[in-house]
Amino acid sequence: MRLTVISSLDALCRHQACDMLAAAYPDAVLMLHDLLEDGLLVCRSIQAGTPPRWRETRLEHPCPSCAIRLDIVPAVQHARDAGVEHLILGLPPALPAAAVVRALSGGARRSVVLHAVVLACSPSAVEHQIWDRHTLFESGYLALPDDERTPGEFLMEELASIDTVLLADPNLVPADPPASARGLQLLRELAPHARITDLASDLDPLQEDVAASPSRAEPYESSSAGVASAPPFTTVIHQLHRPLHPERFHQALRSLAQGCCRLRGQLWMAPAPECRILLRGAGPRVWLENAGPWPVYLDSAAPGTSVAKDANVSFHAIADAGHPSTVISATGEDLDAVDIARLLTDCQLTEDEMKSGFTALADPFGLHTTHDIDSRRAS
C-alpha cells in the first residue's frame, strides 16, 4: 500500500491540501484524524463512490503519542489489510509526521510504502506563525492545554522531516501577496531539501518501504551549505574550537535570538566541557539540551564508529560530532556573517582563561549535569 502522510499546523490548510490530493489521486482513500478536547479522536474515511465512514475513539490519555499508537497506526494497518492501494493520511493539526512514520516502522508493516510526507502550509502565515510567542493551545491550533510547544517549534520540526511543502492558502482573509512572497522565500531557506509546490500532482514519490527505511523518520540534515539563499533570508554557519564562556554566550544568545527565526547547533560550554549541548531556536523561543558526554568520550566511540546525526547540526558539524566544538547555524533576514562571527568569537575563552581553569565559571543555563537530557528555556 502506498501511503501519503499530511501534517499541518491548522485544520484549514490540511483540509485544502487533502482536497487537492484527493483530486490528484481519485482512486485513493482519504483518512482524516482530528484530536479534540478531552481526548476525543475523530476519524473520517472518504473514498470516491462509497459513503463516508466516521468513528470516534475516546483516548484515556489525550496526547499525540497515544493517538498515534492506539488509533492512527492501527487504522493504517487496517486499511492495508483491507486492500487499499493508496491511503492519504491527514493527521490532526500539530501532530508530527515523523512520529507517525517512525511508529509505522517494523517487520509487521513491511508492505506500507511511503509515497510522500507532506506539510500543508500557508505561505502568507508562516512568518507570523514562527514568531508567535503563544503555545499551540493558546493560539487555537491544538485542544490540549498541557502541550507547551509554540507554532514555530512545530513548523521547524516538520520542515526538517518532510520532503514536500504543499502550499495551501484558505480564502478566509484577503490575500496578502507581499506576505505570501516572503513566506515562500522563508520556506525555501528553511527547507532547501523539500519540494515546495501548490500542485498536488507535483509530489515526488519516495517509493520507500517504511519498515526497510526507519531513518526516513529522522529529520533531514538541514543545511543551507552549498544552497543559494532566498533573499532577504539567509543562513550563516560558524564553527569555534574553544569552549564558550557561559555569561558572554548568554548575552550573545539574546542578540542572536532577536534577529534569527531559526537557530541550531552544538555547543562546547566551559561549565560542562565534557558534555555536548544542543542548541535549538524557533522564532522567539530558544532552548538548550544537555545531550550527555561527547561521543569521543564514550567507550563505544572507537575510531571508525559512526556518530548519530542530529537535526540541529549542520553538515559541517556532523564531521566533528564526536569531538568537542561549537557549530551554530543561524537563519534570519539580512544576517551579517561577519558580525555573527565576531559576536561568537568573542564568546570563546581567552588564552588566559584557558590556562587559569574554567570549570568553576558561573552557569546561567543550568546545564552542568552530565546525566539525563536537561532542557532549559533561555528566552
N, C-alpha and C positions, 0 to 999 in steps of 0.2 A: 504494500500500500504506500502510495506517495502521500507525504504529509507537508502541508504548508502551515507554518505557525505565525500568527499575527499578534504582536503585542502593541500596546498603545498607552498613552498617558490618560486619555479621556475616551469615553464611550462613543462620542460623536465621530471622532476620527476613525475609530475602529469600525463603526457601522459603515461609514462611507467606503473604507478600504475593503471591507468584506463584500459590499455590493459590487465594487469594481472587480474583485477577484471572482466572484460568482458569475459575473457576466463574461469574464475572460475564459472561465473554465466551467461551462454549463453542466457538465456531467459530474462535477464534484459534489460532495456532500459538505454543507456548511454547518459547522457546530460552534455555537456561541455560548460562552460561560460568563456569568455575572455573579460576583460575590457581594451580597447585600448586607444590611445590618443584621446583627445577632447571628451571624454565621450562616445565613440562608444563601445557598448556591443554586442558581437557576441555570439550567442547561436547555438550549433550544437547538434542534436539528432540522435543517431545511434541505430538501432535495427536489429538484425540478420534477414535476409530475406526481408528487406524493404530498399528502397533508403534512404540515409542520408538526413536529413532536416536541413536547415540553415536559420537563420533570424538575422537581425541586428536591434538594438534599439539605438537611439541617446538620451543619458541622458542629461537633461538640466543642472544638477549639477553632474559632474563626480566624485562621491565618492562611496566608498564601501557600505555605508548605503543606498544610493539611488538605487544602483544596486540590493541590496537585496530586498528592499521594492517594487520597481517598476517593477522588471523583474524576479528575481530568485524565490521569493516566489510565484508569480502568475504562473510561469512555473511549479513549483512543484504541485500546486493546479490543474492546467490544466491536468497534467499527471495523477494525482489521479482520476480526474473526467472522464478521457478517459479510465479508467480501467487498467492502468498499474499496474502490481503486484509488481514489484521490479524496483526501479529507483536508478541508480548510478549517483550521482550528483557531477561532477567535478567543483570545484569553481575556480574563477580567482586566479592566484598567489597572495599570501599575503592577501587574504580575509579570515577573521577568521571564522572557522567553528561554533564556539559558537554563533556568531551573527546570523547566518542562523538558527540554531536550536532554538534560542530564538525567532526569528521572526516567526517561524512556530508554536509556542505555541499559543493556543487559541481554543475556542469551535468550530470554523468553520473548524478546521483541525484535528479533533479527530481520523480520520481514517488513519493518517500518523503514521507509526510505525518505530522507528529507528532500523535499522539493525546493523549499526556500524558508528562511527565517526573516520575517519582515517586521519593521517598526512602522506603524501608521502614525504620521506626524504632520502637524500643520506648520508650514514654514513661517507664516506670519506670527505665530505664537511662541515659537521655540525660544527666542531670546528672552522674552518675558518669563517663560517657564523656568529657564535655567537660573535666572536671578531672583526667583520667587523665594522669599525667606520663610514662608509658611510650610507646615508639613502637608503631606498629601491629603490628610483628613481635613485640615483647616482650609485648604484650597478647594475642597469639594471633589477631589479625584477619587477618593477612597473612603469607604464607610467604616474603616477600622481606626478608632482614635489612638490606639496604642502604637501605631506604626509611625516612627519619628522621621522617616525619610522625607526629603524635600523633593519637589518635582525635578529639580536639577540633578539630584543624585540618581533618580530613576533613569532619566534620559541619558546621563553619562554611561551608566552601566549597560543600558540597551545599545547605545551607539557603538560600544566596544564589542558587543557579542553578536549582533545581527549581520546579515550580508546584504540586506536591501532596505532602503528607506522609501516607503510609498507615500508620496505627498497627498495629503487629504486636507481640504480647507472647507469645512461646513459653512454654508451661507447663513450664519446666524447674525453676523455683524458685517458692516460694509467692508468691502475689500480694501486692503492697505498694501498697495504694490511695493512701496519702499520697505515696509516691514517684511514682506514676503521675500524680496530680493536679498535683504540682509540675512534673513533666516536660512535661505538656501545657501548663501556663501558660508555661513557658520556651520551648517551641516556638512558641507564639503570639507571644511577644515577639521572638524571633529571626527569624521568617519571617512577618511580617504580610501579605505578598503571597500566601502559599500557602494552598491549601485543605487543611485538616487533618481527616482523617476516618478512621473504622475500617471504612468500607464501600467495597468496590472499585467498586460501582455508582455512587458519588458522584463519580467522576472527571469533571472538566470538560474535555471535548475541546477541544484547542487548534486542531486543523484547520489547522496551519501547514505550508506547504511548506518542508522542511528547506533546500533549496538557495536558495529565494527569501528566506529569513529567517535569514541567518547570524548576526544579532545575537542570535537566540534561544539561541545557545550561550554568550552572555555573561551574567554574573551580573546579577540584578535590582538596581535602585537601592535596596537595602535601607535603609530608614529608618523609624523609628517616628514621624516628624514627622506630626502630624495623625491618628495612630492611637492609640486608647486602649491604655494599658499593661495588662499582665496581672499584677496583683498576685500575689506580692510582688515581681515583677520589673519593672524599668523601664529606659528608655533616656534618657540625658542627652546632649545635643549642645551643645558650647561652641565658640565661634569667637574667635580672637585675631588682632590685626592688627599685632603687633610680633614680631620674631624671638625665639626661645626661648633662654634661657641654657642651655647644654648640661648643666652639672653640676646646676643646680637642677631641670631637667626629668628628669634621670637619677634623682634622688631621688623626684620626684613620680611617675614612671612605676612605680616599685616599689610605691608605695601604691595606685595605680590597678590594677595587675595583681593585687594581693592581693584586691581586692573586686569585680572585674569579670570576668565569664565571657567577654565579647567586647569588644575594642577595635578601632576602625577610624578611619582619618583620614589627613590630610595634615599635615605639619609644616614650619614655616619655622624652620630651625635656624641659629643665629648662625655656627657654624664653616663652614657651606656655604650662605650666603644665596641663592645663585643656583640651588640645587638643590631640587627637590620631593622631600621624604622621605615615603614612605608608611609608615603605622603599621598593624600587624595584631596582634591578640592573640586567642588561643583558650585559655581556661582558664589554666593556669599558664605557657604559653609566649607570649612577646611578642617580636616582631622588627620591625626597620626595614629599609626598602629605599630606596636612592638611585635615584630614577627619572629622574635627569638634570635638565637645565635646566627651569625653569618654562616652560610653553608661550608665555607672553608674551615670553620672551627669544629664542625661535626665529624665524628669518626667515619661516617658513611660518605663524606665528601672527599673521597680519594681522588688523585689525579685521573682525569678522564670521566669522572662521574658527571652525568648531565644534571643541570640545575633547572628546577621547575620555573616556567616562565610566568610572569605576573602582568596583569592588565595595566598596572601603574608604572611599569618600567619600559622605557623606550628600547629600540634596537641597540642603541649604544650601551645601555645599562646591562642588557642581557649578557653580553660578553664578559662583564665583570661581576655578575650577580653573586658569585661565590666569594668575592673579596670585598673588604670594606672600601666604600667610595660613595660619594654623593652624586646622584644624577637627578636633575629636575627638568621636567618638561612643562612649559607654561604656554597656554593658548589664550589669546586675547586680541583686542583691537589695537592695531598700530603699535605693537610692542617694539621696544628698542633693545636689540640683543646686547649692545654694548653696555647700556645702563643695567640690564639684568645681570650680566656677567660681573660688573663691578659691585653690584649690591651683594651678590652671593659670595664673591671672592673675599669681600670684607668680613664675611661671617666665619671664615676659616680661622682656626687657631694660628697665632703668630709663632715664629720660631721660639721666642722666649716662653710663650705659654706651653708649647710642646715640651720644652725642657724642664719646666717647673712642675709638671704634672697637672692633670686636668680632670680627673675623675671626681674630684670633690666640688666641682662647679655647681652652682645652683641649677636646679632642673625645673623650669617653669612649666614644662609639658607633663611632668609626672610619668615619664617613660623609662624610669630606671630599672624596673623589674625585668628579669630575663625569663620569666616563666610564661604564663598564658598570654595570648594576644590581649593587649590592653588598649582599648580605643578611647581617646580623649578628644573632646572638642577644643579647637583652638581658634574659633572665630571670635 
